[in-house]
């Protein structure tokens, strides 16, 4: 389905429904295709989480975990002392 930008603005919800049902919707400006609406894919949460975890482990290996020189308790005590 090909629609002009002007028509797309007026009937956006209908075009989104068509794309949701699997139809590609091409949007034109002055006769040239500028955008395409397509059905959104469903991300597999398990694989997305696995990819994220793998990247995080790689960052930890590359940079290591930062070790604070002072404890959290000491930092909080210093902040509280500044308030007095």
N, CA and C atoms as a LAMMPS dump frame, in Angstrom:
ITEM: TIMESTEP
0
ITEM: NUMBER OF ATOMS
252
ITEM: BOX BOUNDS ff ff ff
-5.0000000000000000e+02 5.0000000000000000e+02
-5.0000000000000000e+02 5.0000000000000000e+02
-5.0000000000000000e+02 5.0000000000000000e+02
ITEM: ATOMS id mol type element x y z
1 1 1 N 0.853 -1.165 0
2 1 2 C 0 0 0
3 1 3 C 0.898 1.227 0
4 2 1 N 0.628 2.182 -0.833
5 2 2 C 1.391 3.417 -0.913
6 2 3 C 0.454 4.582 -0.62
7 3 1 N 0.88 5.441 0.306
8 3 2 C 0.067 6.599 0.683
9 3 3 C 0.959 7.828 0.747
10 4 1 N 0.395 8.985 0.454
11 4 2 C 1.145 10.234 0.575
12 4 3 C 1.23 10.606 2.056
13 5 1 N 2.153 11.473 2.377
14 5 2 C 2.306 11.914 3.756
15 5 3 C 1.036 12.595 4.247
16 6 1 N 0.432 13.41 3.407
17 6 2 C -0.795 14.116 3.789
18 6 3 C -1.897 13.117 4.131
19 7 1 N -2.069 12.11 3.282
20 7 2 C -3.091 11.094 3.526
21 7 3 C -2.738 10.261 4.755
22 8 1 N -1.45 9.992 4.944
23 8 2 C -1.01 9.196 6.084
24 8 3 C -1.324 9.896 7.399
25 9 1 N -1.136 11.215 7.418
26 9 2 C -1.444 11.968 8.629
27 9 3 C -2.926 11.855 8.973
28 10 1 N -3.764 11.907 7.956
29 10 2 C -5.207 11.883 8.168
30 10 3 C -5.709 10.506 8.585
31 11 1 N -5.015 9.437 8.145
32 11 2 C -5.511 8.083 8.388
33 11 3 C -4.461 7.207 9.071
34 12 1 N -3.688 7.793 9.977
35 12 2 C -2.584 7.07 10.597
36 12 3 C -3.039 5.8 11.311
37 13 1 N -4.114 5.871 12.064
38 13 2 C -4.551 4.683 12.812
39 13 3 C -4.913 3.538 11.864
40 14 1 N -5.519 3.863 10.725
41 14 2 C -5.849 2.815 9.748
42 14 3 C -4.579 2.201 9.151
43 15 1 N -3.584 3.028 8.885
44 15 2 C -2.337 2.531 8.311
45 15 3 C -1.574 1.669 9.326
46 16 1 N -1.627 2.066 10.579
47 16 2 C -0.977 1.261 11.625
48 16 3 C -1.667 -0.091 11.735
49 17 1 N -2.981 -0.115 11.671
50 17 2 C -3.712 -1.385 11.699
51 17 3 C -3.329 -2.269 10.514
52 18 1 N -3.192 -1.66 9.337
53 18 2 C -2.796 -2.439 8.156
54 18 3 C -1.398 -3.013 8.346
55 19 1 N -0.49 -2.219 8.88
56 19 2 C 0.873 -2.703 9.123
57 19 3 C 0.871 -3.805 10.175
58 20 1 N 0.039 -3.641 11.197
59 20 2 C -0.046 -4.652 12.257
60 20 3 C -0.512 -5.99 11.701
61 21 1 N -1.33 -5.939 10.667
62 21 2 C -1.842 -7.164 10.052
63 21 3 C -0.869 -7.751 9.03
64 22 1 N 0.303 -7.103 8.871
65 22 2 C 1.326 -7.666 8.008
66 22 3 C 1.525 -6.975 6.676
67 23 1 N 0.733 -5.949 6.397
68 23 2 C 0.868 -5.248 5.118
69 23 3 C 1.909 -4.135 5.25
70 24 1 N 2.848 -4.064 4.319
71 24 2 C 3.809 -2.965 4.306
72 24 3 C 3.12 -1.716 3.779
73 25 1 N 3.314 -0.612 4.485
74 25 2 C 2.729 0.659 4.08
75 25 3 C 3.879 1.601 3.745
76 26 1 N 3.939 2.046 2.507
77 26 2 C 4.969 2.986 2.081
78 26 3 C 4.395 4.388 2.113
79 27 1 N 5.148 5.33 2.683
80 27 2 C 4.696 6.712 2.783
81 27 3 C 5.584 7.552 1.875
82 28 1 N 4.943 8.333 1.012
83 28 2 C 5.682 9.119 0.034
84 28 3 C 5.583 10.61 0.319
85 29 1 N 6.609 11.318 -0.119
86 29 2 C 6.615 12.78 -0.103
87 29 3 C 7.012 13.209 -1.509
88 30 1 N 6.129 13.916 -2.163
89 30 2 C 6.335 14.361 -3.546
90 30 3 C 6.666 13.187 -4.469
91 31 1 N 5.99 12.083 -4.246
92 31 2 C 6.132 10.925 -5.12
93 31 3 C 7.309 10.015 -4.818
94 32 1 N 8.12 10.337 -3.818
95 32 2 C 9.271 9.511 -3.461
96 32 3 C 9.031 8.858 -2.107
97 33 1 N 9.339 7.558 -2.017
98 33 2 C 9.136 6.83 -0.763
99 33 3 C 10.106 7.362 0.281
100 34 1 N 9.572 7.763 1.431
101 34 2 C 10.375 8.319 2.514
102 34 3 C 10.324 7.481 3.784
103 35 1 N 9.288 6.636 3.918
104 35 2 C 9.165 5.838 5.139
105 35 3 C 8.367 4.578 4.843
106 36 1 N 8.512 3.602 5.733
107 36 2 C 7.781 2.341 5.59
108 36 3 C 7.27 1.933 6.969
109 37 1 N 5.997 1.597 7.026
110 37 2 C 5.416 1.016 8.237
111 37 3 C 5.339 -0.49 8.021
112 38 1 N 5.85 -1.234 8.969
113 38 2 C 5.788 -2.692 8.888
114 38 3 C 5.357 -3.243 10.23
115 39 1 N 4.979 -4.494 10.235
116 39 2 C 4.58 -5.157 11.467
117 39 3 C 5.781 -5.249 12.401
118 40 1 N 5.578 -4.894 13.641
119 40 2 C 6.65 -4.949 14.632
120 40 3 C 6.923 -6.395 15.014
121 41 1 N 8.19 -6.732 15.105
122 41 2 C 8.572 -8.072 15.529
123 41 3 C 8.512 -8.189 17.044
124 42 1 N 8.325 -9.38 17.525
125 42 2 C 8.285 -9.618 18.961
126 42 3 C 9.679 -10.021 19.409
127 43 1 N 10.231 -9.269 20.328
128 43 2 C 11.564 -9.576 20.838
129 43 3 C 11.477 -10.737 21.824
130 44 1 N 12.386 -11.656 21.68
131 44 2 C 12.466 -12.781 22.608
132 44 3 C 13.194 -12.312 23.856
133 45 1 N 12.476 -12.174 24.945
134 45 2 C 13.065 -11.63 26.167
135 45 3 C 14.224 -12.468 26.683
136 46 1 N 14.14 -13.776 26.545
137 46 2 C 15.212 -14.638 27.036
138 46 3 C 16.504 -14.367 26.274
139 47 1 N 16.424 -14.277 24.955
140 47 2 C 17.637 -14.04 24.184
141 47 3 C 18.137 -12.614 24.393
142 48 1 N 17.224 -11.653 24.546
143 48 2 C 17.629 -10.279 24.789
144 48 3 C 18.363 -10.182 26.113
145 49 1 N 17.856 -10.833 27.136
146 49 2 C 18.517 -10.851 28.434
147 49 3 C 19.86 -11.554 28.376
148 50 1 N 19.936 -12.622 27.61
149 50 2 C 21.191 -13.356 27.482
150 50 3 C 22.24 -12.5 26.791
151 51 1 N 21.837 -11.766 25.764
152 51 2 C 22.77 -10.876 25.057
153 51 3 C 23.265 -9.794 26.008
154 52 1 N 22.355 -9.196 26.752
155 52 2 C 22.727 -8.154 27.703
156 52 3 C 23.701 -8.689 28.741
157 53 1 N 23.426 -9.875 29.276
158 53 2 C 24.304 -10.462 30.29
159 53 3 C 25.689 -10.746 29.705
160 54 1 N 25.74 -11.231 28.479
161 54 2 C 27.025 -11.508 27.831
162 54 3 C 27.825 -10.214 27.652
163 55 1 N 27.158 -9.163 27.237
164 55 2 C 27.849 -7.883 27.059
165 55 3 C 28.341 -7.334 28.392
166 56 1 N 27.559 -7.482 29.422
167 56 2 C 27.952 -7.014 30.746
168 56 3 C 29.173 -7.77 31.252
169 57 1 N 29.183 -9.104 31.063
170 57 2 C 30.35 -9.897 31.476
171 57 3 C 31.599 -9.465 30.711
172 58 1 N 31.443 -9.17 29.423
173 58 2 C 32.582 -8.723 28.62
174 58 3 C 33.118 -7.386 29.141
175 59 1 N 32.227 -6.483 29.531
176 59 2 C 32.666 -5.209 30.098
177 59 3 C 33.399 -5.409 31.414
178 60 1 N 32.89 -6.306 32.238
179 60 2 C 33.55 -6.576 33.516
180 60 3 C 34.942 -7.145 33.289
181 61 1 N 35.06 -8.05 32.303
182 61 2 C 36.386 -8.612 32.012
183 61 3 C 37.331 -7.541 31.489
184 62 1 N 36.806 -6.664 30.632
185 62 2 C 37.644 -5.647 30.004
186 62 3 C 38.09 -4.573 31
187 63 1 N 37.194 -4.149 31.858
188 63 2 C 37.501 -3.024 32.727
189 63 3 C 37.582 -3.383 34.199
190 64 1 N 37.087 -4.532 34.557
191 64 2 C 37.072 -4.917 35.963
192 64 3 C 36.05 -4.109 36.739
193 65 1 N 35.709 -4.609 37.874
194 65 2 C 34.776 -3.88 38.729
195 65 3 C 35.537 -2.797 39.48
196 66 1 N 35.023 -1.58 39.497
197 66 2 C 35.705 -0.536 40.264
198 66 3 C 35.57 -0.819 41.762
199 67 1 N 36.651 -0.694 42.444
200 67 2 C 36.656 -0.919 43.891
201 67 3 C 36.742 0.434 44.588
202 68 1 N 35.737 0.774 45.366
203 68 2 C 35.791 2.064 46.064
204 68 3 C 36.899 2.046 47.115
205 69 1 N 37.553 3.187 47.256
206 69 2 C 38.639 3.286 48.233
207 69 3 C 38.094 3.45 49.637
208 70 1 N 36.873 3.979 49.715
209 70 2 C 36.246 4.115 51.021
210 70 3 C 34.941 3.322 51.025
211 71 1 N 34.528 2.946 52.199
212 71 2 C 33.303 2.152 52.316
213 71 3 C 32.081 3.05 52.168
214 72 1 N 30.958 2.425 51.894
215 72 2 C 29.703 3.152 51.78
216 72 3 C 29.373 3.819 53.106
217 73 1 N 29.653 3.123 54.195
218 73 2 C 29.378 3.689 55.516
219 73 3 C 30.18 4.959 55.75
220 74 1 N 31.444 4.964 55.313
221 74 2 C 32.286 6.148 55.484
222 74 3 C 31.783 7.31 54.628
223 75 1 N 31.365 7.027 53.405
224 75 2 C 30.836 8.074 52.531
225 75 3 C 29.585 8.687 53.141
226 76 1 N 28.67 7.846 53.642
227 76 2 C 27.447 8.359 54.271
228 76 3 C 27.767 9.169 55.517
229 77 1 N 28.728 8.705 56.305
230 77 2 C 29.118 9.454 57.501
231 77 3 C 29.671 10.823 57.118
232 78 1 N 30.465 10.887 56.062
233 78 2 C 31.016 12.165 55.604
234 78 3 C 29.907 13.104 55.148
235 79 1 N 28.925 12.58 54.434
236 79 2 C 27.809 13.403 53.968
237 79 3 C 27.014 13.934 55.157
238 80 1 N 26.766 13.08 56.132
239 80 2 C 26.008 13.503 57.319
240 80 3 C 26.78 14.557 58.095
241 81 1 N 28.103 14.398 58.166
242 81 2 C 28.935 15.342 58.899
243 81 3 C 28.886 16.725 58.25
244 82 1 N 28.782 16.75 56.91
245 82 2 C 28.71 18.026 56.196
246 82 3 C 27.423 18.768 56.509
247 83 1 N 26.374 18.065 56.888
248 83 2 C 25.07 18.684 57.162
249 83 3 C 25.034 19.348 58.537
250 84 1 N 25.932 18.982 59.382
251 84 2 C 25.901 19.524 60.767
252 84 3 C 26.498 20.893 60.846
